[in-house]
């Protein structure tokens, strides 16, 4: 959690909590996280940041959420309990699900004209299909109408605005257009859920469990309880899109690349979705306010970037800390040719 000065947008204080202990890899290629721990660390981080700034929730004029995008949570709408761990964005357990969908639908690009995305282990809709097919609690919850689904932003917004205790009053089940555009279930042009795509993915029961799609900047509700109690929740945007907004890439053709767990290049493509002829992803970039235009981007995504350095450290034992990789690369005869 980072606190900014509302007038200058200068950072005032921050606090973070390590999430490694909440992450598990039950099988090769699988990566999942305890959703309850995610909520708990948000509370701890918010309390820590406010304490460092000598501030309280009354001083907060707006709370925004940014998140890893495609990671998927399914929970019980009555109790608020997760029905399975969050399946993370880079999890690859859905390879066989993707292969079956490609065969049934006629190729990996079968849904791309509507949602801008290929059939891939990366995206939420395929993760939901796997959860429905392999986790009885999820399958039953969706069938009975007792489950809710969403990316991590939806899970956090639902909990922050009241959770199970606020259903019917304060609690909001929402997502913003950028996160929704990473699910394979949203019509990219209209910004609405697309029932034919949901049907094609074989997850018809998900339709009643999906969040409402709203803009990236508008009143979402108020935080109920905890360190931020009473503060207005006013915005949400996916992590790579938030980097674009943070770098002020508001103009057509402006682009950025971020290097983290993965590497992501996004270019502002204007106010209409642009299909790629070279395998790039078409995605929503931002929508500022309910009446604002939706802006779009073309995106190139590389799943392994800094996580590759972790592989050198944790699996190969070639380094003890991440910064050592630079010195090691510098010893390569003839250089590394930019790698």
C-alpha positions as CSV (number, residue, x, y, z in Angstrom):
1,X,0.0,0.0,0.0
2,X,1.3,3.4,-1.0
3,X,0.0,6.7,0.3
4,X,0.2,9.8,-1.9
5,X,-0.3,13.5,-1.3
6,X,-3.6,14.2,-2.9
7,X,-2.5,17.7,-4.1
8,X,1.0,16.8,-5.5
9,X,0.7,13.0,-6.0
10,X,4.1,12.7,-4.2
11,X,4.4,9.4,-2.3
12,X,4.3,10.0,1.4
13,X,4.6,6.5,2.9
14,X,4.4,2.8,1.9
15,X,4.2,-0.6,3.6
16,X,4.4,-4.0,2.0
17,X,4.0,-7.6,3.3
18,X,5.7,-10.6,1.8
19,X,3.3,-13.0,0.1
20,X,5.6,-15.9,-0.6
21,X,4.4,-17.9,2.3
22,X,0.8,-17.7,0.9
23,X,1.8,-19.0,-2.5
24,X,2.1,-22.7,-3.3
25,X,3.1,-24.8,-6.3
26,X,1.3,-28.2,-5.8
27,X,2.6,-29.5,-9.2
28,X,5.0,-28.3,-11.8
29,X,3.5,-25.4,-13.7
30,X,0.9,-24.7,-11.0
31,X,0.9,-21.5,-9.0
32,X,-1.8,-20.5,-6.5
33,X,-2.3,-18.3,-3.5
34,X,-4.5,-18.1,-0.4
35,X,-7.2,-15.4,-1.2
36,X,-7.8,-14.8,2.6
37,X,-4.1,-14.0,3.0
38,X,-4.3,-11.5,0.2
39,X,-7.1,-9.6,2.1
40,X,-5.2,-9.9,5.3
41,X,-2.0,-8.4,3.9
42,X,-3.9,-5.5,2.4
43,X,-5.2,-4.6,5.9
44,X,-1.7,-5.0,7.4
45,X,-0.1,-2.9,4.7
46,X,-2.7,-0.2,4.9
47,X,-2.3,0.1,8.7
48,X,1.5,0.2,8.3
49,X,1.4,2.9,5.6
50,X,-1.0,5.1,7.6
51,X,1.1,4.7,10.8
52,X,4.3,5.7,8.9
53,X,2.5,8.8,7.6
54,X,0.9,9.7,10.9
55,X,-2.4,9.6,9.2
56,X,-5.8,7.9,9.6
57,X,-8.6,6.8,7.3
58,X,-10.3,10.2,7.7
59,X,-7.3,11.7,5.8
60,X,-7.8,9.4,2.8
61,X,-9.7,11.0,0.0
62,X,-9.7,7.9,-2.3
63,X,-8.5,4.3,-2.4
64,X,-7.5,2.7,-5.6
65,X,-6.8,-1.0,-6.4
66,X,-4.3,-2.2,-8.9
67,X,-3.7,-5.9,-9.3
68,X,-2.2,-8.8,-11.2
69,X,-4.9,-9.2,-13.8
70,X,-5.9,-12.7,-14.8
71,X,-5.5,-14.4,-11.4
72,X,-8.9,-15.9,-10.6
73,X,-10.9,-16.3,-7.3
74,X,-14.1,-18.2,-6.7
75,X,-15.9,-17.7,-3.3
76,X,-19.2,-18.4,-1.5
77,X,-21.4,-15.3,-1.7
78,X,-23.1,-16.3,1.6
79,X,-20.0,-16.8,3.8
80,X,-17.2,-15.0,1.9
81,X,-15.1,-18.2,2.1
82,X,-13.0,-19.0,-1.0
83,X,-13.9,-22.3,-2.7
84,X,-10.3,-22.8,-3.9
85,X,-7.0,-20.9,-3.9
86,X,-6.6,-18.1,-6.3
87,X,-5.2,-19.5,-9.6
88,X,-2.5,-17.1,-10.5
89,X,-2.0,-15.4,-13.9
90,X,1.1,-17.5,-14.9
91,X,-0.3,-20.8,-13.8
92,X,-0.2,-23.3,-16.6
93,X,-2.4,-26.2,-15.3
94,X,-5.0,-25.5,-18.0
95,X,-2.9,-26.7,-21.0
96,X,-5.2,-29.6,-21.7
97,X,-8.3,-27.4,-21.2
98,X,-6.9,-25.0,-23.8
99,X,-6.1,-27.8,-26.2
100,X,-9.6,-29.2,-25.9
101,X,-11.1,-25.8,-26.5
102,X,-9.0,-25.1,-29.5
103,X,-10.0,-28.3,-31.0
104,X,-13.7,-27.8,-30.3
105,X,-13.8,-24.1,-31.4
106,X,-11.5,-24.3,-34.4
107,X,-8.2,-22.9,-33.2
108,X,-6.6,-20.7,-30.7
109,X,-8.0,-17.5,-32.2
110,X,-11.6,-18.6,-32.2
111,X,-12.7,-15.9,-29.7
112,X,-10.1,-13.2,-30.6
113,X,-12.5,-11.2,-32.9
114,X,-14.7,-10.5,-29.9
115,X,-12.4,-10.5,-26.8
116,X,-9.1,-9.6,-28.4
117,X,-7.4,-12.6,-26.8
118,X,-6.3,-16.1,-28.0
119,X,-7.2,-19.2,-26.1
120,X,-4.4,-19.5,-23.6
121,X,-3.5,-20.7,-20.1
122,X,-3.0,-17.0,-19.3
123,X,-6.6,-15.9,-19.2
124,X,-9.4,-16.1,-16.6
125,X,-12.1,-17.8,-18.6
126,X,-9.9,-20.9,-19.2
127,X,-9.0,-21.0,-15.5
128,X,-12.7,-20.9,-14.6
129,X,-13.3,-23.8,-16.9
130,X,-10.6,-25.8,-15.2
131,X,-12.0,-24.9,-11.7
132,X,-15.5,-25.9,-12.8
133,X,-14.3,-29.2,-14.2
134,X,-11.9,-30.2,-11.4
135,X,-13.1,-28.6,-8.1
136,X,-16.4,-30.0,-6.9
137,X,-17.1,-27.1,-4.5
138,X,-16.7,-24.6,-7.4
139,X,-18.8,-26.7,-9.8
140,X,-21.6,-27.0,-7.2
141,X,-21.4,-23.4,-6.2
142,X,-21.8,-22.2,-9.7
143,X,-24.6,-24.6,-10.4
144,X,-26.5,-23.7,-7.3
145,X,-25.9,-19.9,-7.7
146,X,-24.1,-19.6,-4.4
147,X,-20.7,-18.8,-5.9
148,X,-19.2,-15.5,-7.0
149,X,-16.2,-15.3,-9.4
150,X,-13.7,-12.5,-10.2
151,X,-10.2,-11.5,-10.7
152,X,-8.3,-10.3,-7.5
153,X,-9.6,-6.7,-7.9
154,X,-13.2,-8.0,-7.5
155,X,-12.3,-10.2,-4.5
156,X,-10.7,-7.2,-2.8
157,X,-13.5,-4.7,-3.7
158,X,-16.1,-7.2,-2.4
159,X,-14.3,-7.7,0.9
160,X,-13.3,-4.0,1.4
161,X,-16.9,-2.8,0.9
162,X,-18.4,-5.2,3.4
163,X,-18.0,-8.8,2.3
164,X,-20.6,-11.3,3.4
165,X,-21.9,-9.1,6.2
166,X,-22.6,-6.3,3.8
167,X,-24.4,-8.3,1.1
168,X,-27.6,-6.4,0.1
169,X,-26.4,-3.1,1.5
170,X,-22.8,-1.9,1.2
171,X,-21.0,-4.7,-0.6
172,X,-20.1,-4.2,-4.3
173,X,-19.3,-7.1,-6.7
174,X,-17.5,-5.1,-9.4
175,X,-14.6,-5.1,-11.7
176,X,-13.1,-2.5,-14.0
177,X,-13.0,-2.7,-17.8
178,X,-9.3,-3.4,-17.9
179,X,-9.5,-6.5,-15.7
180,X,-12.7,-7.6,-17.4
181,X,-10.9,-7.4,-20.8
182,X,-8.5,-10.1,-19.6
183,X,-11.1,-12.8,-19.0
184,X,-12.0,-13.8,-22.6
185,X,-15.6,-13.2,-21.6
186,X,-15.9,-9.5,-22.3
187,X,-16.9,-8.0,-25.7
188,X,-13.9,-5.7,-26.1
189,X,-15.8,-3.1,-28.2
190,X,-18.9,-2.8,-25.9
191,X,-17.3,-3.4,-22.6
192,X,-20.0,-5.9,-21.6
193,X,-20.0,-9.6,-20.8
194,X,-20.5,-11.6,-23.9
195,X,-22.7,-14.6,-23.4
196,X,-21.7,-16.5,-26.6
197,X,-18.1,-16.4,-25.5
198,X,-19.0,-17.6,-22.1
199,X,-21.0,-20.4,-23.7
200,X,-18.1,-21.3,-26.0
201,X,-15.8,-21.7,-23.0
202,X,-18.3,-24.1,-21.5
203,X,-19.0,-22.1,-18.4
204,X,-22.6,-21.0,-18.7
205,X,-23.2,-21.1,-15.0
206,X,-20.6,-18.4,-14.5
207,X,-22.8,-15.8,-16.0
208,X,-24.8,-15.2,-12.8
209,X,-21.6,-15.0,-10.7
210,X,-19.7,-12.4,-12.6
211,X,-19.1,-8.9,-11.3
212,X,-20.5,-5.7,-12.8
213,X,-18.1,-4.0,-15.2
214,X,-17.6,-0.4,-14.4
215,X,-15.0,2.3,-15.2
216,X,-11.6,2.7,-13.7
217,X,-12.4,5.9,-11.8
218,X,-15.8,6.4,-10.1
219,X,-17.3,5.8,-6.6
220,X,-17.2,2.1,-5.9
221,X,-18.4,2.3,-2.3
222,X,-16.7,2.8,1.1
223,X,-14.3,0.6,3.0
224,X,-16.1,-1.1,5.8
225,X,-13.8,-1.9,8.8
226,X,-10.1,-2.0,9.3
227,X,-7.5,0.7,9.0
228,X,-9.2,2.3,6.0
229,X,-12.7,2.2,7.6
230,X,-14.9,4.8,5.9
231,X,-12.5,5.8,3.2
232,X,-14.0,5.9,-0.3
233,X,-13.0,3.3,-2.8
234,X,-12.8,5.3,-6.0
235,X,-10.8,3.4,-8.6
236,X,-9.5,0.2,-10.0
237,X,-7.2,-0.7,-12.9
238,X,-5.1,-3.7,-13.9
239,X,-1.4,-3.5,-13.1
240,X,0.1,-3.1,-16.6
241,X,-2.6,-0.5,-17.5
242,X,-1.9,1.3,-14.3
243,X,1.7,1.6,-15.3
244,X,0.6,3.2,-18.6
245,X,-1.5,5.7,-16.7
246,X,1.2,6.4,-14.2
247,X,3.6,7.1,-17.1
248,X,1.0,9.4,-18.7
249,X,0.8,7.3,-21.9
250,X,-2.6,9.0,-22.8
251,X,-1.8,9.7,-26.4
252,X,-2.1,7.4,-29.4
253,X,1.1,5.5,-30.0
254,X,2.7,6.1,-26.6
255,X,4.1,3.0,-25.1
256,X,5.9,1.6,-22.0
257,X,7.6,-1.6,-21.1
258,X,7.7,-2.9,-17.5
259,X,10.0,-5.6,-16.2
260,X,8.9,-7.6,-13.2
261,X,7.8,-11.2,-12.8
262,X,7.1,-11.0,-16.5
263,X,7.8,-8.3,-19.1
264,X,5.0,-6.3,-20.7
265,X,4.9,-3.9,-23.6
266,X,1.8,-1.9,-24.1
267,X,1.0,0.8,-26.7
268,X,-1.9,3.1,-26.7
269,X,-4.0,2.3,-29.7
270,X,-6.8,4.9,-29.3
271,X,-10.5,4.7,-28.6
272,X,-11.3,1.7,-30.8
273,X,-10.0,-1.9,-30.4
274,X,-7.2,-2.6,-32.9
275,X,-6.7,-6.3,-34.0
276,X,-3.1,-7.4,-34.2
277,X,-1.7,-9.2,-37.3
278,X,1.4,-10.3,-35.3
279,X,0.1,-12.1,-32.3
280,X,-0.2,-9.1,-29.9
281,X,-3.1,-8.9,-27.5
282,X,-5.9,-6.3,-27.9
283,X,-6.9,-5.1,-24.5
284,X,-8.7,-2.2,-22.7
285,X,-6.3,0.4,-21.4
286,X,-8.4,2.7,-19.3
287,X,-11.9,4.3,-18.9
288,X,-11.9,7.3,-16.7
289,X,-15.4,7.8,-15.3
290,X,-18.8,6.2,-16.4
291,X,-19.2,8.5,-19.3
292,X,-15.6,8.5,-20.4
293,X,-14.3,6.8,-23.6
294,X,-12.7,3.5,-23.3
295,X,-9.1,3.6,-24.5
296,X,-7.4,0.5,-25.8
297,X,-3.9,-0.9,-26.2
298,X,-1.9,-3.5,-28.0
299,X,0.1,-5.7,-25.6
300,X,3.1,-8.0,-25.9
301,X,3.5,-10.2,-22.9
302,X,6.5,-12.3,-21.8
303,X,5.6,-14.5,-18.9
304,X,9.1,-15.0,-17.5
305,X,11.4,-12.1,-16.8
306,X,12.5,-11.5,-13.2
307,X,11.1,-14.9,-12.3
308,X,13.9,-16.3,-14.4
309,X,16.4,-14.7,-12.0
310,X,14.7,-16.5,-9.2
311,X,15.2,-19.7,-11.2
312,X,18.9,-19.1,-11.3
313,X,18.9,-18.4,-7.6
314,X,16.5,-21.0,-6.2
315,X,16.7,-23.9,-8.6
316,X,20.2,-23.7,-10.0
317,X,21.9,-22.2,-7.0
318,X,24.2,-20.1,-9.3
319,X,23.6,-16.9,-7.2
320,X,22.6,-16.2,-3.6
321,X,20.8,-12.9,-4.4
322,X,19.2,-11.4,-7.4
323,X,21.6,-8.5,-7.9
324,X,24.5,-11.0,-8.3
325,X,23.1,-12.0,-11.8
326,X,24.5,-8.7,-13.2
327,X,28.0,-9.4,-12.1
328,X,27.7,-13.0,-13.4
329,X,26.4,-11.8,-16.8
330,X,29.3,-9.3,-17.0
331,X,31.8,-12.2,-16.9
332,X,30.4,-13.9,-20.0
333,X,33.1,-13.9,-22.7
334,X,32.2,-11.6,-25.5
335,X,29.2,-10.2,-23.6
336,X,25.6,-11.4,-23.6
337,X,24.5,-9.8,-26.8
338,X,21.9,-7.7,-24.9
339,X,20.4,-10.6,-22.9
